Amino acid sequence: MDVEWEREVSGEFTAELRVEVANQRGVLATVAAAIADMGSNIENVAIEERDGLNTSIIFTITVSDRQHLARVMRRIRHIPLVLRISRAKS
């Protein structure tokens, strides 16, 4: 069976991000706005309260490639209320 890979992969791909934030008013809106500003769409959001002080937010977003994902993560990381960001395990 012959297999051939596409040289240029295009389209949108989903990625899950776990963002641990300080539990303060407006933090969800701030992170969501940063994602939108970077040209990504939010497909789903799940919130897990940790201890009343910190909250984990799992975003399912769309990105065009790994570099786009890295730029989104870097932008979120610079938000003062963000404690940690990582790829979520599906």
N, C-alpha and C positions, 0 to 999 in steps of 0.2 A: 504494500500500500504506500503510495507516494504521499508525502505530507509537505506542505509549503506554508511558511509563516508570512503573515502580512508584514511589510516593512514599516508602515506607519499605522499604529493603532489609534483610532479616534473614537470618540463617543464619551459618554459619561459613565462613571463607575461609582458604586456606593462604598463608603468607608464608615466604620463606627469609631467614634472618639469618646473616651471617658475623660470628662473634665471635672476635676475636684475643685470646688470653689468654697469661699467663705459664704456662709448662709446669711446674705444680706439682701435687702430689697433692691430689685432691679438687676440683679446679677444675671438672671436668665435672659432678659432683654438685651443686656450689654453683650453677652457672648453670642447670642443669635444675630445681633446686628453686625458683629465682627465677621461672622461666617458669611452673611449676605454681602457685606462690603468686599469680601474676597472673591465674589462671583460663584459661590456655592449655594446650592439649594438644600434646605433641611427637609429630609423625608420623614423623620420620626424623632421624638424626644422622649426619654424616660428619666425620671428623677428618683434617686434613692437617697433619702435623708440618712446621714450617718449618726451624728450625735447632737444635733441641734445647732452646733457651731459650723459644721462642714457638711456639704452636700455633694453627691456625685451626680452629674448629669451625663447621660449617654445620648449623644447625637448620632443619627444616621444621616450622612450628608452625601452629596454627589460632588465628584471631582473629575477633572479631565485626565490627570496622570499623577504620578508620584510627586513630581515637583509642585504641582498645584496643591496637593495634600500637605506637603511640607510647608508651603507658604501659609496655608490656613492655620496649621498648628503653631507656627511661629507667631502669627498675629494674635492668636488666642493666648499664647503663653505670656505675652506682654501686657495683658489686662491685669491690673493690680489685685483684683479679687480672686484670680486664678491661682490655685496652690500647686496643681499638677495637671498635666495632660498626657494621655497615652492612647494608643490604638486599643480599642475594646476588643475582647475576644468574642467572636461570634458563636 
